[in-house]
């Protein structure tokens, strides 16, 4: 089980790096899906099959398909590729690269010192996750739901377009009825 964990973790890291460095948005999204599937396998090997299933269904399934359709509908074109090329300059990667190297060194230190990831005593099921989320962390879950609802309403208002009066059939009919009467 340790070999599967390490292989899945390595695939997740490589796929995430590929997702970040790809210039084509669709290819980057496909690498991100591979990364999320690898993370689901890591969760499964750590004894959390319910969280692994949620990772696949919610993130790799629904949200990534939504991102894929949004990217394909937007059709950003060559201007977006030029902008992404400017973002991928070496000077931009120095800070995050140093931080990633520090995290990698910490991970290696912890794994060498502890002898690898420990196996859980028992798998975590949906009932335990539900008790944890809606018991101890109820306020956090409610605050997150309010934050998501606020983001949804804000996105609706930002994306809403006012139609010209000619395109509003009810108002045009009312004006014509008022003028005729």
C-alpha positions in Angstrom: 0.0 0.0 0.0 2.9 2.3 0.6 4.2 1.9 -3.0 0.7 2.9 -4.3 0.7 5.9 -2.0 4.1 7.1 -3.2 3.3 6.5 -6.9 0.0 8.3 -6.6 1.7 11.2 -4.8 4.4 11.5 -7.4 1.8 11.5 -10.2 -0.1 14.2 -8.4 3.0 16.4 -8.1 4.0 15.9 -11.7 0.5 16.5 -13.0 0.1 19.6 -10.9 3.4 21.0 -12.2 2.3 20.2 -15.8 -1.1 21.9 -15.1 0.7 25.0 -14.0 3.3 25.2 -16.8 1.0 24.4 -19.8 0.2 27.3 -22.1 -2.9 25.6 -23.5 -5.7 26.0 -21.0 -7.5 22.8 -22.0 -4.3 20.7 -21.6 -3.6 22.4 -18.3 -7.2 21.5 -17.2 -6.7 17.9 -18.2 -3.5 17.7 -16.2 -5.4 19.2 -13.2 -8.0 16.4 -13.5 -5.2 13.8 -13.4 -3.8 15.5 -10.4 -7.2 15.4 -8.6 -7.6 11.8 -9.4 -4.2 11.0 -8.0 -5.1 12.9 -4.8 -8.3 10.8 -4.6 -6.1 7.7 -4.7 -3.9 9.1 -2.0 -7.0 9.6 0.2 -8.1 6.0 -0.6 -4.7 4.6 0.5 -4.9 6.6 3.7 -8.1 4.9 4.6 -10.7 7.6 3.6 -12.6 6.0 0.7 -15.6 8.4 1.2 -13.4 11.5 0.8 -11.7 9.8 -2.2 -15.2 9.3 -3.8 -16.1 12.9 -3.1 -12.9 14.1 -4.7 -13.6 12.2 -7.9 -17.3 13.1 -8.1 -17.2 16.7 -7.0 -13.8 18.0 -8.1 -12.6 15.8 -11.0 -16.1 15.2 -12.2 -18.4 18.2 -11.9 -16.2 21.2 -11.3 -13.5 20.3 -13.8 -16.1 19.6 -16.5 -17.6 23.0 -15.8 -14.2 24.6 -16.1 -13.6 22.7 -19.4 -16.8 24.0 -20.9 -16.2 27.5 -19.7 -12.7 27.6 -21.2 -14.0 26.1 -24.5 -16.9 28.6 -24.6 -14.7 31.6 -23.9 -12.3 30.7 -26.7 -9.6 33.1 -25.5 -7.4 32.8 -28.5 -3.8 33.8 -29.1 -3.9 36.8 -26.8 -4.3 34.6 -23.8 -1.4 32.4 -24.8 0.9 35.5 -25.0 -0.2 36.6 -21.6 0.4 33.2 -20.1 3.8 33.2 -21.7 4.6 36.4 -19.9 3.4 34.9 -16.6 5.7 31.9 -17.1 8.9 33.9 -17.0 11.7 32.5 -14.7 11.6 35.5 -12.4 8.0 34.8 -11.5 8.8 31.3 -10.4 11.7 32.0 -8.0 9.5 32.7 -4.9 7.1 29.9 -5.3 9.9 27.5 -6.3 11.8 28.3 -3.0 8.6 27.8 -1.0 7.9 24.5 -2.8 11.5 23.3 -2.1 11.1 24.1 1.6 7.9 22.1 1.7 9.5 19.2 -0.1 12.4 19.2 2.3 10.0 19.2 5.3 8.0 16.3 3.7 11.2 14.3 3.2 12.4 15.0 6.7 9.0 13.9 8.2 8.8 10.8 6.1 12.4 9.7 6.9 12.0 10.4 10.6 8.7 8.7 11.0 9.3 5.8 8.6 6.6 6.7 6.1 2.9 7.5 6.3 1.1 5.7 9.1 -1.8 3.5 8.3 -5.1 4.4 10.0 -6.7 2.2 12.6 -10.0 2.1 10.7 -11.4 3.6 7.6 -13.3 6.9 7.8 -16.9 6.5 6.7 -19.6 9.0 5.7 -21.2 8.9 9.1 -18.0 10.0 10.8 -17.5 12.8 8.2 -21.1 14.0 8.8 -20.7 14.0 12.5 -17.4 15.9 12.3 -18.8 18.5 9.8 -22.1 19.1 11.4 -21.1 18.6 15.0 -17.8 20.3 15.9 -17.4 22.4 12.7 -21.1 23.4 12.2 -20.3 27.1 12.3 -17.5 26.8 9.8 -19.7 24.8 7.4 -22.5 27.4 7.7 -20.0 30.3 7.1 -18.6 28.5 4.1 -22.1 28.0 2.7 -22.9 31.7 3.2 -19.6 32.7 1.5 -20.4 30.5 -1.5 -23.9 31.9 -1.7 -22.5 35.4 -1.6 -20.1 34.6 -4.4 -22.9 33.1 -6.5 -25.1 36.2 -6.1 -22.1 38.5 -6.8 -21.2 36.5 -9.9 -24.8 36.7 -11.1 -24.8 40.5 -10.7 -21.4 41.0 -12.3 -22.4 38.8 -15.3 -25.9 40.2 -15.8 -26.3 42.4 -18.8 -29.0 45.0 -19.1 -30.9 44.5 -22.4 -31.9 47.5 -24.5 -35.5 48.5 -24.4 -36.1 47.2 -27.9 -35.3 43.7 -26.7 -37.8 43.8 -23.8 -41.0 42.6 -25.3 -43.3 43.2 -22.3 -42.2 46.9 -22.0 -42.6 47.5 -25.7 -46.1 46.0 -25.7 -47.0 48.2 -22.7 -45.7 51.4 -24.4 -47.7 50.5 -27.6 -50.8 49.8 -25.6 -50.5 53.1 -23.8 -49.9 55.1 -27.0 -52.8 53.4 -28.8 -55.3 54.0 -25.9 
